[in-house]
Amino acid sequence: MVFEKVVSILAGQFDINEEDISLETDLVNDLNADSLDFVDLIMTFEDEFSMEFPEELADSLKTVGDIVEYIEQNS
């Protein structure tokens, strides 16, 4: 469930097909996410999952799997 929501958000933000996103998808190398994208994503994830992401966490979120794991462990 978390993975599907994260994929849907990423597909919408980066205008790509959901099928092209996996747990191994790298936010920077595969999706070309920049710092503004990260801010937007974090705010969207916080709203969608009713949780907060610490600022220092953003640097450790490299892949879709990292995001899914954090949300599953902290929501």
C-alpha positions in Angstrom: 0.0 0.0 0.0 2.7 2.5 0.9 4.8 1.6 -2.1 1.8 2.1 -4.4 1.1 5.6 -2.9 4.7 6.6 -3.1 4.9 5.5 -6.8 1.8 7.4 -7.6 3.1 10.6 -6.1 6.5 10.2 -7.9 4.9 9.4 -11.2 2.8 12.5 -10.9 5.6 14.8 -9.8 8.1 13.6 -12.5 5.5 12.9 -15.2 6.6 9.3 -15.8 4.8 5.9 -15.9 4.2 4.2 -12.6 5.5 1.0 -14.2 8.9 2.6 -14.6 9.4 3.1 -10.8 10.7 0.3 -8.6 12.1 0.1 -5.1 15.5 0.5 -6.6 14.7 3.7 -8.5 17.2 6.3 -7.5 15.7 9.7 -7.0 18.6 11.7 -8.3 20.1 9.4 -11.0 16.9 7.9 -12.4 14.4 10.7 -11.7 16.7 13.7 -11.9 15.3 15.1 -8.6 16.9 18.3 -7.4 16.7 20.0 -4.0 13.4 21.7 -4.8 11.9 18.4 -5.9 13.0 16.9 -2.6 11.2 19.7 -0.6 8.0 19.2 -2.7 8.2 15.4 -2.2 8.7 15.6 1.5 5.8 18.0 1.9 3.6 15.8 -0.2 4.6 12.6 1.7 4.0 14.4 5.0 0.5 15.4 3.9 -0.3 12.0 2.4 0.9 9.9 5.3 0.2 12.3 8.1 3.7 12.2 9.5 6.8 14.4 9.6 10.2 13.8 8.0 13.1 15.3 9.9 15.1 17.8 7.8 18.3 15.8 8.2 16.6 12.7 6.8 16.3 14.1 3.3 20.0 13.4 2.6 19.6 9.7 3.4 16.6 9.1 1.1 18.3 8.0 -2.1 15.9 5.4 -3.5 12.2 4.8 -3.6 12.9 1.8 -1.3 14.4 4.2 1.3 11.2 6.3 1.3 8.9 3.3 1.6 11.0 1.8 4.4 11.0 5.1 6.4 7.3 5.6 6.0 6.5 1.9 7.0 8.7 2.1 10.1 7.5 5.5 11.2 3.8 5.8 10.4 
